[in-house]
């Protein structure tokens, strides 16, 4: 059984996980909008390459443990990944991110409240500031999302929140993440067969999917599972509000998207709000 990480390690692991999540958004956006690959094929390659990377890491470390995880963890991972890719075919980036992380917020905060976690006044103000900044960044100029695609992205957010909450109980983050990926692959293979008529592929799309699967998903999710054991549901939910900001900044640097005053100001609002939540205390039932 692995030991619990120190505070410094939790900060480092959380930061790396948020960067991995942002990289996933950029890679998925790049693949589905600028290459020929379809969502099902992208997700299948993403999950399969992530499973292989995690299995390889376990083998290199010469571990005696076998992949762990659960079928529920694998199922929520499959639902999140496939719904995320499919929804972005018909959603603007801003409205899609708002729907995704809004669902994550509501699900994880609701679960935390049900478990007895309580936020203090400063933390509540910080959460409101972070959400307000995120809305200010994503809503202006965004077209109204199609109801069907919006529902799919909301489903993706709920599934990701569930996957994160399952990860809080993981004793061995690497083994749990590996097992979850291995279970998600056959589920995604079945979905890909259903959508075989829409299959399309090119080398650029495959490379994006492999990068998304091996680094941003496989390694990134193992890191997230390691950090989650030391984070409350409230803090884990709030931290993920930074991902759309990081993805937007990555878009400026990598995809040549414009750097606007609104992006700078809303980024400061979101990150300041996260800082207030992390600096404030919360209480929980024993």
Buried (B, 14 or more C-beta within 10 A) or exposed (E): EEEEBEEEBBBBBBBBBBBBBBBBBBBBBBBBEEBEBBBBBBBBBBBBBBBBBBBEBBEEEEBEEEBBBBEEBBBBBBBBBBBBBBBBBBBBBBBBBBBBBBBBBBBBBEBBEEEEBBBEEEBBBBBEBBBBBBBBBBEEEBEEBBEEBBBBBBBBBBBBBBBBBBBBEBEBBBBBBBBBBBBBBEBBBEBBEEBEEEEEBEEBBBBBBBBBBBBBBBBBBBBBBBBBBBBBBBBBBBBBBBBBBBBBBBBEEEEEBEEEEEBEEBBEBBBEBBBBBBEBEBEEEE
